[in-house]
Amino acid sequence: MGNEREEREKEREIRDELVKLTLEHRELDNEIATLEAAGSIDQLLITRLKRRKLKLKDQITGLEDQLLPDIIA
């Protein structure tokens, strides 16, 4: 039973982290769109934000993979 509890706790932690990262990803998306719409000339900042957004997406995908059971084809 302790093992089940640990697994549920781990899953909850992963889901909490997913929510946090997804929110941060969405906020970066909005910030990038705002900068681009305003005609920002700070392309370096926009590029850095886009890289951060891609890293977050990779983290999100990794966490989602942990939640989904492996499917053997």
KOLPADO-979366 format. One line per field, with one value per residue (C-alpha): residue in three letters; chain; z negated, y negated, x. Coordinates in steps of 0.1 Angstrom, whole numbers. Example, Ala and Ser with C-alpha at 12.3 -4.5 7.8 and 13.67 -1.06 7.14 Angstrom:
2
rest <- (ALA, SER)
kette <- (A, A)
up <- (-78, -71)
north <- (45, 11)
east <- (123, 137)
***
This chain:
73
rest <- (MET, GLY, ASN, GLU, ARG, GLU, GLU, ARG, GLU, LYS, GLU, ARG, GLU, ILE, ARG, ASP, GLU, LEU, VAL, LYS, LEU, THR, LEU, GLU, HIS, ARG, GLU, LEU, ASP, ASN, GLU, ILE, ALA, THR, LEU, GLU, ALA, ALA, GLY, SER, ILE, ASP, GLN, LEU, LEU, ILE, THR, ARG, LEU, LYS, ARG, ARG, LYS, LEU, LYS, LEU, LYS, ASP, GLN, ILE, THR, GLY, LEU, GLU, ASP, GLN, LEU, LEU, PRO, ASP, ILE, ILE, ALA)
kette <- (A, A, A, A, A, A, A, A, A, A, A, A, A, A, A, A, A, A, A, A, A, A, A, A, A, A, A, A, A, A, A, A, A, A, A, A, A, A, A, A, A, A, A, A, A, A, A, A, A, A, A, A, A, A, A, A, A, A, A, A, A, A, A, A, A, A, A, A, A, A, A, A, A)
up <- (0, -7, 28, 42, 21, 32, 69, 64, 47, 75, 101, 82, 81, 118, 126, 104, 122, 155, 146, 135, 167, 190, 174, 178, 214, 221, 204, 226, 257, 247, 240, 273, 292, 274, 283, 319, 323, 308, 334, 309, 323, 295, 315, 290, 262, 285, 295, 258, 249, 278, 267, 231, 245, 264, 233, 214, 241, 239, 201, 205, 230, 207, 178, 200, 211, 174, 168, 199, 196, 222, 251, 265, 302)
north <- (0, -24, -19, -29, -60, -69, -64, -86, -113, -112, -115, -144, -162, -156, -170, -201, -207, -203, -229, -253, -248, -250, -283, -297, -285, -303, -335, -334, -329, -360, -380, -371, -379, -413, -421, -411, -430, -461, -459, -454, -457, -437, -405, -391, -392, -376, -349, -342, -340, -316, -294, -294, -285, -255, -243, -245, -225, -198, -196, -195, -167, -147, -150, -140, -109, -100, -101, -80, -43, -28, -12, 18, 21)
east <- (0, 28, 41, 7, 6, 41, 31, 0, 21, 47, 20, 5, 39, 43, 9, 15, 48, 30, 5, 33, 53, 23, 13, 49, 49, 16, 29, 61, 39, 19, 50, 66, 34, 31, 67, 63, 30, 46, 73, 100, 135, 150, 153, 179, 153, 126, 151, 159, 123, 116, 145, 131, 97, 111, 130, 97, 79, 106, 102, 64, 67, 90, 66, 36, 56, 61, 24, 14, 20, 43, 24, 40, 32)
***
